[in-house]
């Protein structure tokens, strides 16, 4: 069983995917996912923060993602795009989430919901974003490991 925050990421991914595909109103989506007993126990405030945060910062996230992939954003699979947006948001705007956690959680989501190669693509892009945005944290972890 996954943690309430991991579950919140999964629900946020599904809501983001639906938002990307349908353009549905964010508040409606939020209520739909929060009220659905199928999703079980998840950290609702974390879910709301991820969903609204990604949508609020979408242009910043897409700019950073585009910087680290040779694919046009429009050509990236919608699930991969949602996972990258979610992971990038945590790397860029949630410093309390360790970079390894942000990447690992995103890779798990890509493995579960994406195509067979999605997780390697997601890992590669998020690793590059982390090296740029979390250089101090990465450097501290390397020194600690020695």
N, C-alpha and C positions, 0 to 999 in steps of 0.2 A: 504494500500500500504506500502511496506517495504522500509526502508532507502536504499540509494545507497550502503552503506557498507554491509547491510544484503543481498541485492541482489548480491553483489560481492561474498559473502560467498557461496550463493546458486550456482552461476555459477562456482565458484572454486570447490565446491563439485562435480558438474556434470563433470567437466573437470578431476578432480582427479580420479573419478570413471572410466571414460573412459580410462585414462592413466593406471590405475591398470589392467583393463580387457584386453586392446589391446596392451599396451606397445607403443602406438603411440608417435611420436616425440613431445616433449613439445612445441616447437615453432609453429608447425602445429596446435596443440590443441589450443594454445593461440589465434592464428589468427582466427581459426574456431569459437571460442566462442565470441571473440571480434566483429567479423563481422556479427554475426547472429542477425537480427532485432527482432527475437522472444524473446530475453533476455531483451529487453528494456533498461532502464537506470540503469547502475550500475557503481560503482567507479572502473574504469579500472585499475588504478595504484594499488589499494588495491587488486583487483583480481589477477593481475600479481604477486604482492608480496607474496600473499598466495600460489598461485600455484607453483611458483619457489621455495619459501621458504620450503614448505612441501617436495618437491622432493629433494632439496639440503640436507635437514636434515632427510631424510627418515629413515636411520639406527638409529639415535639418538631417533627419535620419536617411532619407533617400539620397541626399547629396553625399553623405559619408559612405553609404553602401556603394554608390556608383563609383566613388573614388577607388574602391578596393575590389572591383570586379570588372572583367572585360565584357560581361553581358550587359545589354541595355536593360534597364529596370523593367520595361514593358515586356521583355522576353523571359524574365525570370518567372518560374512556376509560382502561382499564387500562394501555395503553402510555403514554399521556400522564402518568398518575399515577406510573408507575415512573420515567419520565424526570424528572419534577418532583422526585420523592424523591431521585433520584441527584444531580441538579444542586443541589438545596437542601442536601443533605448536604455536597457539596464547598464550597459558599459559606459554610455555617455552621461546619463542623467541620474543614476542610482549608485553613487560611490560606496554606499554602505553594503552593496552586494559585491562580494569578491569576484574579480574578473573570471576566475576559474569556474565559479558557480554559474555565472551568466552564460558562459560558453557551454559548459556541460549540460545545463538545463535545455539550452537551445538545440544542442546536438541530439539529446534524447527526444525532443519534440519532432525534430526532422526525421529521426529514425522511425518514430511511431506513425507520423502522418504523411511524410514525404515519400518520394520515389526511393529506389534502392541506393542511389548515389547522393541523395539530398544532404545527408549528414556530413559527407566529406566536403561538399561545397560550402555549407553553412559554417563548418569548423574553420575552413580556410579563410573565409571572409571575416568572420568574427575575430579570429586570431590576429589578423592584420589590423583590424580596428582597435583591438585591445593593446597591441604593441604601440600604437600611436596615442591612444587616449589614456592608457593606464601604465605608461612607461615607469613611473616612480614605484607603483605597486608591484609590478613585475620584477623590477630591479631589486626591490627589498626582499621578495620571495626567493630570488636566485641567491642573494647573499646569505639568507637564513638557511638555505639548503646546503651551503658549503660547510 
